[in-house]
Amino acid sequence: MENGGGKKSRELFTAAKKVTPGGVHSPVRAFRAVGGTPVFMESAKGSRMRDVDGKEYVDYVGSWGPAILGHAHPEVVSAVREAAEKGITFGTPHAGEVELASTICRLVPSMEKVRFCNSGTEATMSCIRLARGFTKRNKIIKFAGCYHGHSDALLVAAGSGPLTLGQPDSAGVTPGAVQDTLVLPFNDEDAIRSCFKKYGAEIAAVLLEPIPANVGLILPEEGFLSFLRTETKACGALLIFDEVMSGFRLGLSGAQGLFGVRPDLTAFGKVIGGGMPVGAFGGRAEIMDYLAPDGPVYQAGTLSGNPMAMAAGLAQLKVLERGGIYEKLEATGLAVEAIFVEELRKAGLLYPWVRIGSMFCLFFREEGGRVRNLAEAKTCSREAYARFFHTLLDCGVYFPPSQYESCFISSMHDGIDLEVTQRAVAQALRGKA
């Protein structure tokens, strides 16, 4: 294998570039941040993926978060198969929507009502429109490095793909589309106070990832989320949590349950569909009732509530509710952490390590220290991460092809996976990647 995918991957990438911009359907997949040819996958099962050249990888991407139970969990696959046999899509209401919505509202205390859509981008975009319609205000606050999808108003100082490509903004987004988006540094209470002092009466909502996971992985300072809850209530703005990454992964009530902070609205993504293309947003009933057909805020989608996605989501949540999964994820997370801490020590490296539950990140920042915001994350060496990434890839361990992404553990990662991981990490770090 030469710096990325093998012969068949290279052939597919050449063919893809003839018919697809950049040869990929989501920019970070193009390997621009790490160099080389993207790996084209053929199948995935449990904690492993297999590429088109027949090489197997221990997977720490997990389709960017939703594979909590691993790939192709038998109960999820069975549920999708049964749903597909009854009809792939209806374009009408059906019982599965009611069952999954009721389950989400039961598990997440802040969710009194929920509306399904088709992606995390749609969910966050709809939250913003709803917040503006409900408060009759225009301005929103987002945080630098928090990525909320590619809708125009939110593609400002975003993380993930735009950051990887060195384009924190996007061409085609007009000044008017972002003139009411106020961007502040994460974990900076003084900046928030100043912003509310100046614009408080105009602010419709504060939107954030409670645990930013599209700029590596950044944890909120103690009390920061509670501070936001207090400030928004004081000025009549809504607090919106983007839990596309953290929802149901960090517990049955997500990050908001973990930190004990209840937002007004929450956005979910593919995690609620067991990895199927799906999104959802919900919150206080009085706010959600502003949506059409009951209220004046329009939102719609032909494939919203797709029966296969609903079935997959229900199947995954049923497994999670049985108990034991989150304990296993934490135990595996501790084991992965022990590997990295030990190998960093042996290599004499001070790179910051961050983990919460089954999410983790290693920042390639030589000066060490906790990474608190986007500015500090951008001091990392992308070149060092690229060398690390390719060493792992050669050793059969698949990490995100970007420094600015979180890694994810599934309940299917086992002792053999950890042995493979330790050997790969030791080789990569002792070479001082």
N, C-alpha and C positions, 0 to 999 in steps of 0.2 A: 504494500500500500504506500502510495506516495502523497504525503501531506494532505490527507483527507480521504475521500472516497476512492474505491478501487476502480478497476477497468469499467465495469458496468455502470457505476455511478458517474464516471467521467463521460461515458457515452450518453447517458440519460441527460446529464447537465448540458452537454453540447446541443442535444435535440431540444431541450426545454428552452434554451436561450433563443431559439429560432421562433418560438411561438408564445413566449411569456417574458415580460419585462424582467431582466436580471436572472431569468431562469427559475424564479421562485414565486410563490404566492403569498409570502410574508417576508419582508426584507431581511430580518435577522438570520433566516435560514441560508442565506447566500454565502455565509462564511467570510464576509468582507472584513469583519473585525478580527478574524484569526488567520485568514489566508487559506488557500487550498481549495479543494473541490468539495462541495457539500456531499454528505453521505445520504444516499437514497435508501430508505428502509423498505423492506418487503413484508415483514411481519413483526408482531410483538406479543409477548405472553409473559405474565407475571412481572418480574423485575427486569426482563431482558428484551432487547430488540435485535433483529437480524436484518442485515442489509442485503442488497441485491447481489452482492458478491459472495454471500454466505457467511460473512463474519458476524459474530455475536458480541453484543455490548451489554454491560451492566448499565442500566439507564437511570440517570439522575435528573432527567428533564421531565419525564412523566407527562408528556403533552402539555407542558407548562403549567402543571398543577393538578389537573382533575383526576389523574390516575392514582387516587389514594389507595385503592385496593389492588393496584397493579394493572397491567394491560389484560384485556380480554377476560375479566373475572367471569367465571361460568354463570353465576346468577344474573349478572348484567347482560351477558350475551344471550342467555335464554330469554330474558325479558324483552330484549330488542327483537329477537326472532319471532316471539309470539305476537308482539305488537305489529310487526311488518306483515305477518300473515293475515292480519285483520284489515290492513290498509296502511300504506306508507304515509299518506297525508289526507286529511279530510277538508280542511278549510272551514270547519264548523266546530262548535263546542263539543267536548267529549268528557267522559268521566275521569280520564287520567289527569286532565288539567285540574280538576277539583281536588283529587286525592293528593297530588303533589303540592298544590298551593296550600292545602290544609296542613300538610306535614311540615312545610317550611314555616308557616305561621305558628305552629305548635312548638317548633324547635327554637325559633329565633324570637325572643320576647318583643323586640322592636317592630316586628313585622305583623301588623294587624290585617293588612290586605296586600296582595301581591299581583303583579301583572307580568306575564311571560313575554319575552321577545326572542331575538335570535342570536344575540352576541353580547359580550360585555360592553362593547362600544355603544350599541343601542341602549343598553341599560343605563349607562352613565349619562349619555346624551338626553335620555328621557327624564332622568332625575333632575337635570339642570332646567329643562323646559318646564317641568312640573313645579320646581321650586320658584322659578320666576313667575309662573302663573299664580301660584298660591300666595306669595308674598307681595306681588305687584311691584317688585323691585328688579333691577337689571343686573347689577354687578355680582360676580362670584369670585371667591378666593380659591385658588389652587396652590399647590406647593411644588417648587422646582424639583424635578426628578420623579414626581408621581405621574405615572402614565395611566390615562383613562380612556384609551382607545383613540381612534383617528378622526373623531368629529372635529369640525373647524374650531369651535370655541375652546376646545381643550387641548389642541395640539400646539401648546406653548410651553417651552421649557419642560418638555416631556422626557421621560426616561426610555428604556427599552430600545426599540428599533431606531427612532430618530436620534437618540444619543449615541448609539453604536455607530451610526453613519456620520456622526459629526454634524448633524442637522437638527438642532433642538426645535426648530420650527420647520414648516413645510411651505414650499412654493405652492401657490394656488389658494392659500388662506389669506383672505383680504384683511386689511387693517380693521375694517368695520366688524369683522367676525370675532375679533379678539379684543376690541376696545373696552369691553366690560369685564374682561378676565384679569384679575389682579394676582400676580405671582409672587409668593413669599417663600423664604427659606424654611425648610422643615425644622422642627424643634426650636424655633425662635419665638418665644413668647413676646418679647419686646416689639418685634416687627408686627406681630398680630395686633397688639394693643394700639400701636401707632396707626395701623390701617383702619381699625374699627373707629378710632377717634376721628379720622379724616372722612371716612366713607360709610360709617355705621348705618345710617338711615337708608343707604342705597344698596346695601349688601343683601342679596337674596339667600345666599348659601355659602358655606365653606365645604369644599369637596376634598377628600383625601383618601389615600390608602392608609388605613390605621397602622399598617406595617408596610412601608414602601418596599416592593419586591421587584421593581423594574429598573432599579438603579443599584443592583446588587441586592442587599438586604439591609435595611436600616430600621432599628428599633426606636419607638418613641421614648423620649426621656420620661422618667417617672412623673406622673401627674399631667403630662402634656395633653393627652386626650380628654381628661376631665376638665382641664383649663379651656379647651376648645368648646366643650359642652356648656360651660358656664358663660363664656363670652358670647356665644351665638344666642343662647336664651336671653341674655341681657339686652341684646339689640334687636331681637325679633327675626334673626336669620336662622335658616335651617342648617343642620349638621348632616352631611351626607357621607357615609362610609362606602368606599369602593372595596368590596370584599371579593372581587373576582378571583384573587389569588388565595386569600386567607379563609374565605367562607367554607365551613364544614371541614376544612383541612386542619385547623387548629382546635377543633372541638365542634360539637353539634350546634353551638350558637356562635361560632366563628370568633374573630378577634374581639368583637364587642362583648361577647360573653367572657372571654379570657380577661379583658381589662375592666369589665364592669361599667362600661359607658354605653348608653343607649342613644343611637343617632335617630334623627327624624326619618331619614330615608336610607336605604341600603341597596347597592347594586351587586348582583351576582352574575357569574358567567358560566362557562362550560362545566364547572365543578358540580352544579346542580343537575346536570344531565349525564353524569357518569362519563363525561368526555364527549358526548354528542354536541353538535352545534346548538347552543341554547343560551339564553340569558334571562334575567328576571330583575325586577326592582320592586321595592315595596316599603311600607312603613306605616306611619300613623294613618288611621282610616280617614280622618278629616282631610288630610292632604291627598291621599290616593283618590278620594271621591271627586277631586277636581279633574280627573281624567275623563275623557269622552268614553261612553256616551252620557254619563251623568253630569260631567262638568265641562268647562270650556277649553281644557288643554287637550289637544289632539295627539294621539299616538295609535299606531296600528301596525299590523304585520300579517301577511297571508299565512306564513308558516309558523307564527307564534303558537306555542303549545303543541308542537309537533308530537304525535302520539308515540313515536319511537323514542324521542328525547325524554318525554315524560316517564315512559316505562323504565328507561335506563336510570334516570334520576331516582325514581322510587326504589328500584332494586338496590342501588348503592346505599341510599339512606337507610334502608331496612337492615343491611349488613352492619352499617356503622352503629345503628341503635342497639344492636345485640350486645354490644360491649366488648372490650378487649382490644379493639383495633387501635385506639389512641394510646393505650398503654404500650402496645407493641411498637408503634411509631416512635414514641418517646425513648424506648429502650434502644431501638436501632439508631435513633438520632444521637443518643449518648455514645454509642459505639463508634459511629462515624466521627463524632467530635473527638473522641479519644485518639483515633487514627491521625487526624489532622494536627491536633495539639502536639502529639509525640513526634510526628515527622517534621513539623516546623521547628521543634526544639532541636532535633538532631541536625537539621540543616542550618541552624543558627539564623533563622528568619523571624522577623517580627510582624509579618503580615497579620492584619486584624482578621480574626475569625468571628463569625456571627451565626448563631443558631437559635431558632425558636421552634420547638416541636419538631416537625418533619421538614422544615425549611432551613436552608443554610447557605452561606456564602463565604468565600475566602477573598478578601480584598488584597490585591497585589500592590500594597502601599508600604514602601520600605520604612517609613518613619513610625509605623505601627499606630497605636492609639485608636480609640473608638471612632468609627465613621458616623457622623451625625446628620449629614445633609449632602446634597448634590455636589456642592463645591468641594467637599472633602473627598467624595467618591471619585471625582474627576482627577485627583492627584495620583490615582493608581496607574501602574504601568500596563498598558494594553499589550505591549510587546511581550512582557513577561507572562501575562496570562495566555497569550497565543501559544507560546512555547509549551507551557504547562498543559494547555488543552490538547495539543497534538500528541504530546507524550502519552497522556491518558487515552486518547483515541487509539493510538497504536497498541496500547496495552489492553484494549477492549473495555474501556470505561467511557461512557458518553456523558459529557458535561455540556452546559449551554455554550454555544459558539459566540459568546460575548461575556466580557467581564461584568457587564451591567445587567445581570439576570440572577435570579435565585435558583438554587438547586432544590430538588424535591425527592423525598424518600417515600416509598410505598410500603404497604404492609407485607409485601411479598419479598422484600430484600432479606436475604438470609446470611448465614455465616460464610458460605462460599462466596457470595457477592462481596462481603466485607474483606475476605482474604484477597480477592482480585483487586479490590479498591486499594487496600493497604500497599500491595506491591506496586501498583501504578503510581500512587501518590508519593511513595518513597522514591521511586525512580525519577519522578518529575521534580520533586523539591530538592533532592540531594544534588541534582544537576543545577540547582538554584535557578529554576525556571523563572 
